[in-house]
């Protein structure tokens, strides 16, 4: 049986909602500035603004990755030790939660694209999807299998599912490596996976259809939840906070990536608000 959920204070929910609101609007503006005929006509009105939105507004994505990891830790292992007896069942429940609204959104996107193709022709309009392409989306595997996305944001739902599955597997493994639960073991495994992501996978663009590419940012959210857990000692929380810095700062020194720096700042802010 999985551990019961912990209710966050209203002020902390408000801060998370604020982060999501700001990040979501930046992503919407990025899509409006980057895709579609409207961007072509509006660009001359404010070229500097449109260039910034097209190039940099997507850097709001790491905020969602950190919040996703934070809330996943809250759900799966709020005190650092998971009690996941059936990891496949846990992953299946996540799929059932994500897939129906995603499939409905893709159906609307396909219908809207079909209607738009009647009225105009533009490079941003997707073609008529094939049955394998639709099936790949239903399985949240479209990018992995090499199919074009039916909508600009479809990749994130698939990545979120992969990251949740990776976290579930690591938490489950941490309970199988020793006979009795050890609170630091899950954090150690996740830190190792995060280091692999930050130092290797995230530096290779060919991996951007796979969870390991993004797991470093997601893991920062997981560690942020544990680092701000009031049930832990102050020294343990400080150690977990130090682990966040130790994971990211060397990775940035080796290969600076704005998206990773933003993920770290987001995690630090979330910890600071919860303390």
SULUR-V560726 format. One record per run of one state. SS is the DSSP state (h for helix, s for strand, l for the rest). FROM is the first residue (numbers start at 0). TO is the last residue. Records with the same first field share a line. If there is no record, write none. Layout:
SS = FROM-TO / FROM-TO
This chain:
l = 0-8 / 34-35 / 45-45 / 76-85 / 119-129 / 138-152 / 176-181 / 199-199 / 203-203 / 207-209 / 227-232 / 254-256 / 274-274
h = 9-33 / 36-44 / 46-75 / 86-118 / 130-137 / 153-175 / 182-198 / 200-202 / 204-206 / 210-226 / 233-253 / 257-273
